[in-house]
């Protein structure tokens, strides 16, 4: 049985989606109190009971960003209820923040059923990888050369290009726009398709950092501006960069 938490400002407004989820044998908690507690910065161990979180359309974007920041270290599938679906660029941004899928207010039972089935497969795959993540080492600690080698070797050629451009941009302005990255990667530049592919590449890089023991924020998404490496990750990278100077070219 799937356990679903709906965060909303008005529980009565969620009766339609609750009814459809109950038909799929989901156990549901629709709560304004949990929303309030999260907004106050209180993250309850009770969250581990749920596999799904649905964010109501009654929440504004800034509230959604706050909630996503608090939930990012939990193994949850997060969905957003909307009246109007976001465009491709907006979807890319919110996916990077942690939104898995959007649900229209008028979504049919059949469409909801298929979406839930597909996302369940993703959730099971995600859980099977495991979630043991380490934090950045302190400056005084030695960066293991083998760890960095394995991280670099795990990148595809395109992922490595994105990573290198972000590294090179950090000492200058730090921020690299989505348009600039697309122009670096593809001849046709920042087409909608390439923008979407870029978002996937950023998500894959973040996931590979986690799988290689690097937690915390590694790549920061700046709405309307682009991407930058976090200062913590950049400092971590510098500790091992001289060791990897030769390897950097060997893996291209």
Secondary structure, DSSP 8 states (H G I E B T S, - for coil): --EEEEE-S-GGGGHHHHHHHHHTT-EEEEESHHHHHHHTT---GGGGG-SEEEE-TTS-HHHHHHHHHHHTTS--EEEEEESS---HHHHHHHHHHTEEEEEETT--HHHHHHHHHHHHHHHHHHHHH---------TTS---HHHHHHHHHTS-HHHHHHHHHHHHHHTTTS-B-HHHHHHHH-TT-S-HHHHHHHHHHHHHHHHHHHHTT--S--EEEETTTEEEE-HHHHHHHHHHHTTTHHHHHHT-
